[in-house]
Amino acid sequence: MVILKKYAGILIGGSIGLIAGYLYWREVGCMSGTCPITSSSLNSTLYGGMMGGLGASLFQKNKN
């Protein structure tokens, strides 16, 4: 439970990124299939989740 509290912001940001990545693939995508990230729904979703988690980690306070 402590881990969930510690990384809650990153998990929420990652979840939002997953949804945003999937929606980007669905609405914009890549028609030719040559785009490395947006040609596949899995790639786009995982990339969105990674970017969401990294973006959310910027706002996390470091408790040392």
PQR file with spaces between the fields and no chain letter, atoms N, CA, C, O and H, PARSE charges and radii, in Angstrom:
ATOM       1  N    MET     1       0.814   -1.187    0.000 -0.4000 1.5000
ATOM       2  CA   MET     1       0.000    0.000    0.000 -0.0000 2.0000
ATOM       3  C    MET     1       0.863    1.257    0.000  0.5500 1.7000
ATOM       4  O    MET     1       0.486    2.274   -0.583 -0.5500 1.4000
ATOM       5  N    VAL     2       2.013    1.186    0.650 -0.4000 1.5000
ATOM       6  CA   VAL     2       2.913    2.328    0.715 -0.0000 2.0000
ATOM       7  C    VAL     2       3.449    2.637   -0.679  0.5500 1.7000
ATOM       8  O    VAL     2       3.606    3.802   -1.043 -0.5500 1.4000
ATOM       9  H    VAL     2       2.319    0.360    1.123  0.4000 1.0000
ATOM      10  N    ILE     3       3.727    1.607   -1.449 -0.4000 1.5000
ATOM      11  CA   ILE     3       4.242    1.808   -2.802 -0.0000 2.0000
ATOM      12  C    ILE     3       3.204    2.503   -3.672  0.5500 1.7000
ATOM      13  O    ILE     3       3.546    3.379   -4.467 -0.5500 1.4000
ATOM      14  H    ILE     3       3.599    0.660   -1.153  0.4000 1.0000
ATOM      15  N    LEU     4       1.938    2.119   -3.527 -0.4000 1.5000
ATOM      16  CA   LEU     4       0.879    2.769   -4.307 -0.0000 2.0000
ATOM      17  C    LEU     4       0.765    4.240   -3.963  0.5500 1.7000
ATOM      18  O    LEU     4       0.569    5.066   -4.855 -0.5500 1.4000
ATOM      19  H    LEU     4       1.660    1.408   -2.881  0.4000 1.0000
ATOM      20  N    LYS     5       0.883    4.587   -2.687 -0.4000 1.5000
ATOM      21  CA   LYS     5       0.827    5.988   -2.292 -0.0000 2.0000
ATOM      22  C    LYS     5       2.034    6.758   -2.813  0.5500 1.7000
ATOM      23  O    LYS     5       1.915    7.910   -3.231 -0.5500 1.4000
ATOM      24  H    LYS     5       1.042    3.916   -1.962  0.4000 1.0000
ATOM      25  N    LYS     6       3.192    6.113   -2.784 -0.4000 1.5000
ATOM      26  CA   LYS     6       4.422    6.777   -3.206 -0.0000 2.0000
ATOM      27  C    LYS     6       4.416    7.072   -4.699  0.5500 1.7000
ATOM      28  O    LYS     6       4.882    8.128   -5.128 -0.5500 1.4000
ATOM      29  H    LYS     6       3.289    5.177   -2.445  0.4000 1.0000
ATOM      30  N    TYR     7       3.893    6.148   -5.487 -0.4000 1.5000
ATOM      31  CA   TYR     7       3.922    6.287   -6.941 -0.0000 2.0000
ATOM      32  C    TYR     7       2.540    6.551   -7.544  0.5500 1.7000
ATOM      33  O    TYR     7       2.333    6.286   -8.728 -0.5500 1.4000
ATOM      34  H    TYR     7       3.515    5.290   -5.139  0.4000 1.0000
ATOM      35  N    ALA     8       1.607    7.059   -6.771 -0.4000 1.5000
ATOM      36  CA   ALA     8       0.248    7.290   -7.255 -0.0000 2.0000
ATOM      37  C    ALA     8       0.225    8.280   -8.410  0.5500 1.7000
ATOM      38  O    ALA     8      -0.494    8.064   -9.385 -0.5500 1.4000
ATOM      39  H    ALA     8       1.775    7.275   -5.809  0.4000 1.0000
ATOM      40  N    GLY     9       0.989    9.350   -8.323 -0.4000 1.5000
ATOM      41  CA   GLY     9       1.018   10.347   -9.395 -0.0000 2.0000
ATOM      42  C    GLY     9       1.539    9.773  -10.695  0.5500 1.7000
ATOM      43  O    GLY     9       1.004   10.060  -11.766 -0.5500 1.4000
ATOM      44  H    GLY     9       1.573    9.525   -7.530  0.4000 1.0000
ATOM      45  N    ILE    10       2.573    8.971  -10.606 -0.4000 1.5000
ATOM      46  CA   ILE    10       3.154    8.362  -11.804 -0.0000 2.0000
ATOM      47  C    ILE    10       2.173    7.358  -12.410  0.5500 1.7000
ATOM      48  O    ILE    10       2.034    7.285  -13.631 -0.5500 1.4000
ATOM      49  H    ILE    10       3.008    8.738   -9.736  0.4000 1.0000
ATOM      50  N    LEU    11       1.497    6.586  -11.564 -0.4000 1.5000
ATOM      51  CA   LEU    11       0.524    5.614  -12.061 -0.0000 2.0000
ATOM      52  C    LEU    11      -0.666    6.301  -12.726  0.5500 1.7000
ATOM      53  O    LEU    11      -1.153    5.843  -13.759 -0.5500 1.4000
ATOM      54  H    LEU    11       1.609    6.645  -10.572  0.4000 1.0000
ATOM      55  N    ILE    12      -1.130    7.390  -12.138 -0.4000 1.5000
ATOM      56  CA   ILE    12      -2.237    8.134  -12.737 -0.0000 2.0000
ATOM      57  C    ILE    12      -1.803    8.763  -14.057  0.5500 1.7000
ATOM      58  O    ILE    12      -2.534    8.702  -15.046 -0.5500 1.4000
ATOM      59  H    ILE    12      -0.735    7.762  -11.299  0.4000 1.0000
ATOM      60  N    GLY    13      -0.620    9.364  -14.073 -0.4000 1.5000
ATOM      61  CA   GLY    13      -0.094    9.957  -15.312 -0.0000 2.0000
ATOM      62  C    GLY    13       0.108    8.918  -16.396  0.5500 1.7000
ATOM      63  O    GLY    13      -0.189    9.163  -17.565 -0.5500 1.4000
ATOM      64  H    GLY    13      -0.027    9.413  -13.269  0.4000 1.0000
ATOM      65  N    GLY    14       0.618    7.747  -16.004 -0.4000 1.5000
ATOM      66  CA   GLY    14       0.799    6.670  -16.964 -0.0000 2.0000
ATOM      67  C    GLY    14      -0.510    6.153  -17.517  0.5500 1.7000
ATOM      68  O    GLY    14      -0.609    5.836  -18.702 -0.5500 1.4000
ATOM      69  H    GLY    14       0.859    7.547  -15.055  0.4000 1.0000
ATOM      70  N    SER    15      -1.516    6.066  -16.664 -0.4000 1.5000
ATOM      71  CA   SER    15      -2.836    5.611  -17.112 -0.0000 2.0000
ATOM      72  C    SER    15      -3.462    6.599  -18.090  0.5500 1.7000
ATOM      73  O    SER    15      -4.040    6.205  -19.103 -0.5500 1.4000
ATOM      74  H    SER    15      -1.437    6.323  -15.701  0.4000 1.0000
ATOM      75  N    ILE    16      -3.340    7.879  -17.776 -0.4000 1.5000
ATOM      76  CA   ILE    16      -3.847    8.900  -18.688 -0.0000 2.0000
ATOM      77  C    ILE    16      -3.083    8.850  -20.011  0.5500 1.7000
ATOM      78  O    ILE    16      -3.673    9.007  -21.080 -0.5500 1.4000
ATOM      79  H    ILE    16      -2.871    8.199  -16.953  0.4000 1.0000
ATOM      80  N    GLY    17      -1.781    8.632  -19.933 -0.4000 1.5000
ATOM      81  CA   GLY    17      -0.971    8.513  -21.143 -0.0000 2.0000
ATOM      82  C    GLY    17      -1.348    7.304  -21.987  0.5500 1.7000
ATOM      83  O    GLY    17      -1.347    7.384  -23.215 -0.5500 1.4000
ATOM      84  H    GLY    17      -1.303    8.504  -19.064  0.4000 1.0000
ATOM      85  N    LEU    18      -1.671    6.181  -21.341 -0.4000 1.5000
ATOM      86  CA   LEU    18      -2.115    4.998  -22.078 -0.0000 2.0000
ATOM      87  C    LEU    18      -3.376    5.287  -22.876  0.5500 1.7000
ATOM      88  O    LEU    18      -3.489    4.929  -24.049 -0.5500 1.4000
ATOM      89  H    LEU    18      -1.672    6.117  -20.343  0.4000 1.0000
ATOM      90  N    ILE    19      -4.316    5.939  -22.217 -0.4000 1.5000
ATOM      91  CA   ILE    19      -5.575    6.281  -22.888 -0.0000 2.0000
ATOM      92  C    ILE    19      -5.326    7.265  -24.014  0.5500 1.7000
ATOM      93  O    ILE    19      -5.866    7.113  -25.109 -0.5500 1.4000
ATOM      94  H    ILE    19      -4.225    6.230  -21.265  0.4000 1.0000
ATOM      95  N    ALA    20      -4.504    8.279  -23.747 -0.4000 1.5000
ATOM      96  CA   ALA    20      -4.208    9.285  -24.769 -0.0000 2.0000
ATOM      97  C    ALA    20      -3.468    8.677  -25.961  0.5500 1.7000
ATOM      98  O    ALA    20      -3.734    9.044  -27.106 -0.5500 1.4000
ATOM      99  H    ALA    20      -4.065    8.403  -22.857  0.4000 1.0000
ATOM     100  N    GLY    21      -2.542    7.752  -25.701 -0.4000 1.5000
ATOM     101  CA   GLY    21      -1.819    7.099  -26.781 -0.0000 2.0000
ATOM     102  C    GLY    21      -2.730    6.270  -27.664  0.5500 1.7000
ATOM     103  O    GLY    21      -2.604    6.278  -28.889 -0.5500 1.4000
ATOM     104  H    GLY    21      -2.326    7.454  -24.771  0.4000 1.0000
ATOM     105  N    TYR    22      -3.647    5.555  -27.035 -0.4000 1.5000
ATOM     106  CA   TYR    22      -4.593    4.763  -27.810 -0.0000 2.0000
ATOM     107  C    TYR    22      -5.517    5.649  -28.634  0.5500 1.7000
ATOM     108  O    TYR    22      -5.765    5.384  -29.810 -0.5500 1.4000
ATOM     109  H    TYR    22      -3.750    5.548  -26.040  0.4000 1.0000
ATOM     110  N    LEU    23      -6.022    6.702  -28.002 -0.4000 1.5000
ATOM     111  CA   LEU    23      -6.912    7.611  -28.727 -0.0000 2.0000
ATOM     112  C    LEU    23      -6.182    8.305  -29.881  0.5500 1.7000
ATOM     113  O    LEU    23      -6.772    8.539  -30.936 -0.5500 1.4000
ATOM     114  H    LEU    23      -5.820    6.917  -27.046  0.4000 1.0000
ATOM     115  N    TYR    24      -4.925    8.627  -29.688 -0.4000 1.5000
ATOM     116  CA   TYR    24      -4.146    9.234  -30.769 -0.0000 2.0000
ATOM     117  C    TYR    24      -4.018    8.254  -31.938  0.5500 1.7000
ATOM     118  O    TYR    24      -4.177    8.639  -33.096 -0.5500 1.4000
ATOM     119  H    TYR    24      -4.446    8.437  -28.831  0.4000 1.0000
ATOM     120  N    TRP    25      -3.733    6.994  -31.631 -0.4000 1.5000
ATOM     121  CA   TRP    25      -3.623    5.988  -32.690 -0.0000 2.0000
ATOM     122  C    TRP    25      -4.957    5.827  -33.417  0.5500 1.7000
ATOM     123  O    TRP    25      -4.999    5.706  -34.641 -0.5500 1.4000
ATOM     124  H    TRP    25      -3.605    6.680  -30.691  0.4000 1.0000
ATOM     125  N    ARG    26      -6.035    5.827  -32.654 -0.4000 1.5000
ATOM     126  CA   ARG    26      -7.365    5.606  -33.244 -0.0000 2.0000
ATOM     127  C    ARG    26      -7.815    6.780  -34.111  0.5500 1.7000
ATOM     128  O    ARG    26      -8.374    6.579  -35.189 -0.5500 1.4000
ATOM     129  H    ARG    26      -6.001    5.925  -31.659  0.4000 1.0000
ATOM     130  N    GLU    27      -7.572    8.000  -33.643 -0.4000 1.5000
ATOM     131  CA   GLU    27      -8.067    9.176  -34.349 -0.0000 2.0000
ATOM     132  C    GLU    27      -7.103    9.697  -35.414  0.5500 1.7000
ATOM     133  O    GLU    27      -7.544   10.133  -36.478 -0.5500 1.4000
ATOM     134  H    GLU    27      -7.117    8.163  -32.768  0.4000 1.0000
ATOM     135  N    VAL    28      -5.810    9.662  -35.152 -0.4000 1.5000
ATOM     136  CA   VAL    28      -4.825   10.210  -36.092 -0.0000 2.0000
ATOM     137  C    VAL    28      -4.094    9.072  -36.802  0.5500 1.7000
ATOM     138  O    VAL    28      -4.172    8.935  -38.023 -0.5500 1.4000
ATOM     139  H    VAL    28      -5.452    9.308  -34.288  0.4000 1.0000
ATOM     140  N    GLY    29      -3.390    8.267  -36.027 -0.4000 1.5000
ATOM     141  CA   GLY    29      -2.714    7.079  -36.550 -0.0000 2.0000
ATOM     142  C    GLY    29      -1.750    7.345  -37.692  0.5500 1.7000
ATOM     143  O    GLY    29      -1.275    8.463  -37.886 -0.5500 1.4000
ATOM     144  H    GLY    29      -3.326    8.378  -35.035  0.4000 1.0000
ATOM     145  N    CYS    30      -1.477    6.293  -38.437 -0.4000 1.5000
ATOM     146  CA   CYS    30      -0.560    6.364  -39.559 -0.0000 2.0000
ATOM     147  C    CYS    30      -1.127    5.470  -40.655  0.5500 1.7000
ATOM     148  O    CYS    30      -1.137    4.246  -40.524 -0.5500 1.4000
ATOM     149  H    CYS    30      -1.863    5.384  -38.279  0.4000 1.0000
ATOM     150  N    MET    31      -1.588    6.074  -41.715 -0.4000 1.5000
ATOM     151  CA   MET    31      -2.243    5.320  -42.777 -0.0000 2.0000
ATOM     152  C    MET    31      -1.261    4.479  -43.607  0.5500 1.7000
ATOM     153  O    MET    31      -1.626    3.408  -44.092 -0.5500 1.4000
ATOM     154  H    MET    31      -1.580    7.068  -41.821  0.4000 1.0000
ATOM     155  N    SER    32      -0.037    4.948  -43.770 -0.4000 1.5000
ATOM     156  CA   SER    32       0.909    4.232  -44.628 -0.0000 2.0000
ATOM     157  C    SER    32       1.554    3.037  -43.926  0.5500 1.7000
ATOM     158  O    SER    32       2.023    2.110  -44.587 -0.5500 1.4000
ATOM     159  H    SER    32       0.259    5.818  -43.375  0.4000 1.0000
ATOM     160  N    GLY    33       1.581    3.052  -42.601 -0.4000 1.5000
ATOM     161  CA   GLY    33       2.197    1.955  -41.868 -0.0000 2.0000
ATOM     162  C    GLY    33       3.690    2.094  -41.687  0.5500 1.7000
ATOM     163  O    GLY    33       4.330    1.179  -41.170 -0.5500 1.4000
ATOM     164  H    GLY    33       1.201    3.805  -42.064  0.4000 1.0000
ATOM     165  N    THR    34       4.267    3.216  -42.100 -0.4000 1.5000
ATOM     166  CA   THR    34       5.706    3.406  -41.981 -0.0000 2.0000
ATOM     167  C    THR    34       6.109    4.187  -40.736  0.5500 1.7000
ATOM     168  O    THR    34       7.301    4.335  -40.467 -0.5500 1.4000
ATOM     169  H    THR    34       3.747    3.960  -42.521  0.4000 1.0000
ATOM     170  N    CYS    35       5.159    4.679  -39.985 -0.4000 1.5000
ATOM     171  CA   CYS    35       5.452    5.431  -38.763 -0.0000 2.0000
ATOM     172  C    CYS    35       5.802    4.436  -37.652  0.5500 1.7000
ATOM     173  O    CYS    35       5.009    3.536  -37.376 -0.5500 1.4000
ATOM     174  H    CYS    35       4.191    4.558  -40.204  0.4000 1.0000
ATOM     175  N    PRO    36       6.964    4.572  -37.008 -0.5600 1.5000
ATOM     176  CA   PRO    36       7.370    3.562  -36.031  0.2800 2.0000
ATOM     177  C    PRO    36       6.517    3.516  -34.772  0.5500 1.7000
ATOM     178  O    PRO    36       6.380    2.451  -34.169 -0.5500 1.4000
ATOM     179  N    ILE    37       5.945    4.628  -34.363 -0.4000 1.5000
ATOM     180  CA   ILE    37       5.171    4.640  -33.121 -0.0000 2.0000
ATOM     181  C    ILE    37       3.684    4.493  -33.400  0.5500 1.7000
ATOM     182  O    ILE    37       3.019    3.676  -32.763 -0.5500 1.4000
ATOM     183  H    ILE    37       6.056    5.493  -34.853  0.4000 1.0000
ATOM     184  N    THR    38       3.157    5.252  -34.318 -0.4000 1.5000
ATOM     185  CA   THR    38       1.707    5.286  -34.512 -0.0000 2.0000
ATOM     186  C    THR    38       1.190    4.273  -35.524  0.5500 1.7000
ATOM     187  O    THR    38      -0.004    4.277  -35.824 -0.5500 1.4000
ATOM     188  H    THR    38       3.697    5.916  -34.835  0.4000 1.0000
ATOM     189  N    SER    39       2.037    3.415  -36.055 -0.4000 1.5000
ATOM     190  CA   SER    39       1.540    2.414  -37.000 -0.0000 2.0000
ATOM     191  C    SER    39       0.836    1.260  -36.288  0.5500 1.7000
ATOM     192  O    SER    39       0.031    0.555  -36.896 -0.5500 1.4000
ATOM     193  H    SER    39       3.007    3.412  -35.811  0.4000 1.0000
ATOM     194  N    SER    40       1.136    1.067  -35.011 -0.4000 1.5000
ATOM     195  CA   SER    40       0.551   -0.030  -34.243 -0.0000 2.0000
ATOM     196  C    SER    40      -0.136    0.535  -33.002  0.5500 1.7000
ATOM     197  O    SER    40       0.380    1.456  -32.369 -0.5500 1.4000
ATOM     198  H    SER    40       1.791    1.640  -34.518  0.4000 1.0000
ATOM     199  N    SER    41      -1.292   -0.013  -32.658 -0.4000 1.5000
ATOM     200  CA   SER    41      -1.990    0.462  -31.468 -0.0000 2.0000
ATOM     201  C    SER    41      -1.196    0.155  -30.199  0.5500 1.7000
ATOM     202  O    SER    41      -1.200    0.944  -29.254 -0.5500 1.4000
ATOM     203  H    SER    41      -1.711   -0.761  -33.172  0.4000 1.0000
ATOM     204  N    LEU    42      -0.523   -0.985  -30.179 -0.4000 1.5000
ATOM     205  CA   LEU    42       0.264   -1.345  -29.000 -0.0000 2.0000
ATOM     206  C    LEU    42       1.421   -0.366  -28.804  0.5500 1.7000
ATOM     207  O    LEU    42       1.645    0.116  -27.694 -0.5500 1.4000
ATOM     208  H    LEU    42      -0.520   -1.626  -30.947  0.4000 1.0000
ATOM     209  N    ASN    43       2.147   -0.076  -29.868 -0.4000 1.5000
ATOM     210  CA   ASN    43       3.272    0.856  -29.767 -0.0000 2.0000
ATOM     211  C    ASN    43       2.808    2.233  -29.314  0.5500 1.7000
ATOM     212  O    ASN    43       3.421    2.843  -28.438 -0.5500 1.4000
ATOM     213  H    ASN    43       1.964   -0.468  -30.770  0.4000 1.0000
ATOM     214  N    SER    44       1.750    2.712  -29.898 -0.4000 1.5000
ATOM     215  CA   SER    44       1.244    4.037  -29.567 -0.0000 2.0000
ATOM     216  C    SER    44       0.740    4.095  -28.122  0.5500 1.7000
ATOM     217  O    SER    44       0.969    5.083  -27.425 -0.5500 1.4000
ATOM     218  H    SER    44       1.252    2.217  -30.611  0.4000 1.0000
ATOM     219  N    THR    45       0.067    3.060  -27.681 -0.4000 1.5000
ATOM     220  CA   THR    45      -0.465    3.018  -26.324 -0.0000 2.0000
ATOM     221  C    THR    45       0.664    2.964  -25.299  0.5500 1.7000
ATOM     222  O    THR    45       0.647    3.699  -24.311 -0.5500 1.4000
ATOM     223  H    THR    45      -0.119    2.257  -28.248  0.4000 1.0000
ATOM     224  N    LEU    46       1.643    2.095  -25.533 -0.4000 1.5000
ATOM     225  CA   LEU    46       2.762    1.987  -24.597 -0.0000 2.0000
ATOM     226  C    LEU    46       3.602    3.253  -24.564  0.5500 1.7000
ATOM     227  O    LEU    46       4.052    3.670  -23.497 -0.5500 1.4000
ATOM     228  H    LEU    46       1.658    1.498  -26.335  0.4000 1.0000
ATOM     229  N    TYR    47       3.819    3.868  -25.719 -0.4000 1.5000
ATOM     230  CA   TYR    47       4.576    5.116  -25.778 -0.0000 2.0000
ATOM     231  C    TYR    47       3.832    6.219  -25.018  0.5500 1.7000
ATOM     232  O    TYR    47       4.449    6.994  -24.287 -0.5500 1.4000
ATOM     233  H    TYR    47       3.454    3.530  -26.586  0.4000 1.0000
ATOM     234  N    GLY    48       2.526    6.289  -25.185 -0.4000 1.5000
ATOM     235  CA   GLY    48       1.730    7.269  -24.452 -0.0000 2.0000
ATOM     236  C    GLY    48       1.799    7.052  -22.953  0.5500 1.7000
ATOM     237  O    GLY    48       1.897    8.013  -22.189 -0.5500 1.4000
ATOM     238  H    GLY    48       2.025    5.659  -25.778  0.4000 1.0000
ATOM     239  N    GLY    49       1.750    5.808  -22.528 -0.4000 1.5000
ATOM     240  CA   GLY    49       1.855    5.496  -21.102 -0.0000 2.0000
ATOM     241  C    GLY    49       3.204    5.871  -20.528  0.5500 1.7000
ATOM     242  O    GLY    49       3.293    6.392  -19.417 -0.5500 1.4000
ATOM     243  H    GLY    49       1.670    5.028  -23.148  0.4000 1.0000
ATOM     244  N    MET    50       4.254    5.604  -21.286 -0.4000 1.5000
ATOM     245  CA   MET    50       5.598    5.949  -20.846 -0.0000 2.0000
ATOM     246  C    MET    50       5.750    7.467  -20.733  0.5500 1.7000
ATOM     247  O    MET    50       6.301    7.965  -19.751 -0.5500 1.4000
ATOM     248  H    MET    50       4.182    5.181  -22.189  0.4000 1.0000
ATOM     249  N    MET    51       5.273    8.186  -21.716 -0.4000 1.5000
ATOM     250  CA   MET    51       5.371    9.646  -21.691 -0.0000 2.0000
ATOM     251  C    MET    51       4.511   10.238  -20.572  0.5500 1.7000
ATOM     252  O    MET    51       4.916   11.206  -19.928 -0.5500 1.4000
ATOM     253  H    MET    51       4.826    7.781  -22.514  0.4000 1.0000
ATOM     254  N    GLY    52       3.343    9.672  -20.341 -0.4000 1.5000
ATOM     255  CA   GLY    52       2.494   10.134  -19.245 -0.0000 2.0000
ATOM     256  C    GLY    52       3.140    9.915  -17.886  0.5500 1.7000
ATOM     257  O    GLY    52       3.092   10.789  -17.020 -0.5500 1.4000
ATOM     258  H    GLY    52       3.013    8.886  -20.864  0.4000 1.0000
ATOM     259  N    GLY    53       3.742    8.752  -17.702 -0.4000 1.5000
ATOM     260  CA   GLY    53       4.427    8.463  -16.442 -0.0000 2.0000
ATOM     261  C    GLY    53       5.640    9.343  -16.224  0.5500 1.7000
ATOM     262  O    GLY    53       5.879    9.820  -15.115 -0.5500 1.4000
ATOM     263  H    GLY    53       3.780    8.042  -18.405  0.4000 1.0000
ATOM     264  N    LEU    54       6.406    9.557  -17.283 -0.4000 1.5000
ATOM     265  CA   LEU    54       7.576   10.431  -17.168 -0.0000 2.0000
ATOM     266  C    LEU    54       7.160   11.879  -16.918  0.5500 1.7000
ATOM     267  O    LEU    54       7.791   12.582  -16.129 -0.5500 1.4000
ATOM     268  H    LEU    54       6.212    9.169  -18.184  0.4000 1.0000
ATOM     269  N    GLY    55       6.115   12.315  -17.581 -0.4000 1.5000
ATOM     270  CA   GLY    55       5.631   13.672  -17.371 -0.0000 2.0000
ATOM     271  C    GLY    55       5.119   13.876  -15.954  0.5500 1.7000
ATOM     272  O    GLY    55       5.358   14.922  -15.350 -0.5500 1.4000
ATOM     273  H    GLY    55       5.602   11.744  -18.223  0.4000 1.0000
ATOM     274  N    ALA    56       4.428   12.897  -15.429 -0.4000 1.5000
ATOM     275  CA   ALA    56       3.909   12.998  -14.063 -0.0000 2.0000
ATOM     276  C    ALA    56       5.034   12.939  -13.036  0.5500 1.7000
ATOM     277  O    ALA    56       4.925   13.539  -11.966 -0.5500 1.4000
ATOM     278  H    ALA    56       4.234   12.047  -15.919  0.4000 1.0000
ATOM     279  N    SER    57       6.103   12.230  -13.345 -0.4000 1.5000
ATOM     280  CA   SER    57       7.213   12.138  -12.395 -0.0000 2.0000
ATOM     281  C    SER    57       7.940   13.471  -12.237  0.5500 1.7000
ATOM     282  O    SER    57       8.634   13.679  -11.241 -0.5500 1.4000
ATOM     283  H    SER    57       6.191   11.743  -14.214  0.4000 1.0000
ATOM     284  N    LEU    58       7.793   14.362  -13.192 -0.4000 1.5000
ATOM     285  CA   LEU    58       8.414   15.677  -13.066 -0.0000 2.0000
ATOM     286  C    LEU    58       7.814   16.476  -11.912  0.5500 1.7000
ATOM     287  O    LEU    58       8.490   17.330  -11.337 -0.5500 1.4000
ATOM     288  H    LEU    58       7.230   14.193  -14.001  0.4000 1.0000
ATOM     289  N    PHE    59       6.558   16.210  -11.568 -0.4000 1.5000
ATOM     290  CA   PHE    59       5.869   16.956  -10.539 -0.0000 2.0000
ATOM     291  C    PHE    59       5.852   16.252   -9.192  0.5500 1.7000
ATOM     292  O    PHE    59       5.236   16.737   -8.244 -0.5500 1.4000
ATOM     293  H    PHE    59       6.010   15.516  -12.035  0.4000 1.0000
ATOM     294  N    GLN    60       6.523   15.115   -9.103 -0.4000 1.5000
ATOM     295  CA   GLN    60       6.560   14.359   -7.861 -0.0000 2.0000
ATOM     296  C    GLN    60       7.672   14.904   -6.966  0.5500 1.7000
ATOM     297  O    GLN    60       8.795   15.115   -7.426 -0.5500 1.4000
ATOM     298  H    GLN    60       7.024   14.721   -9.873  0.4000 1.0000
ATOM     299  N    LYS    61       7.364   15.130   -5.697 -0.4000 1.5000
ATOM     300  CA   LYS    61       8.362   15.636   -4.764 -0.0000 2.0000
ATOM     301  C    LYS    61       9.233   14.492   -4.297  0.5500 1.7000
ATOM     302  O    LYS    61       8.742   13.399   -4.016 -0.5500 1.4000
ATOM     303  H    LYS    61       6.453   14.959   -5.323  0.4000 1.0000
ATOM     304  N    ASN    62      10.513   14.744   -4.215 -0.4000 1.5000
ATOM     305  CA   ASN    62      11.477   13.748   -3.788 -0.0000 2.0000
ATOM     306  C    ASN    62      11.681   13.867   -2.275  0.5500 1.7000
ATOM     307  O    ASN    62      12.155   14.895   -1.790 -0.5500 1.4000
ATOM     308  H    ASN    62      10.912   15.632   -4.443  0.4000 1.0000
ATOM     309  N    LYS    63      11.325   12.820   -1.534 -0.4000 1.5000
ATOM     310  CA   LYS    63      11.482   12.817   -0.083 -0.0000 2.0000
ATOM     311  C    LYS    63      12.700   11.990    0.283  0.5500 1.7000
ATOM     312  O    LYS    63      12.656   10.760    0.256 -0.5500 1.4000
ATOM     313  H    LYS    63      10.940   11.985   -1.928  0.4000 1.0000
ATOM     314  N    ASN    64      13.774   12.659    0.621 -0.4000 1.5000
ATOM     315  CA   ASN    64      14.999   11.951    1.021 -0.0000 2.0000
ATOM     316  C    ASN    64      15.185   12.025    2.506  0.5500 1.7000
ATOM     317  O    ASN    64      16.160   11.488    3.034 -0.5500 1.4000
ATOM     318  H    ASN    64      13.810   13.658    0.643  0.4000 1.0000
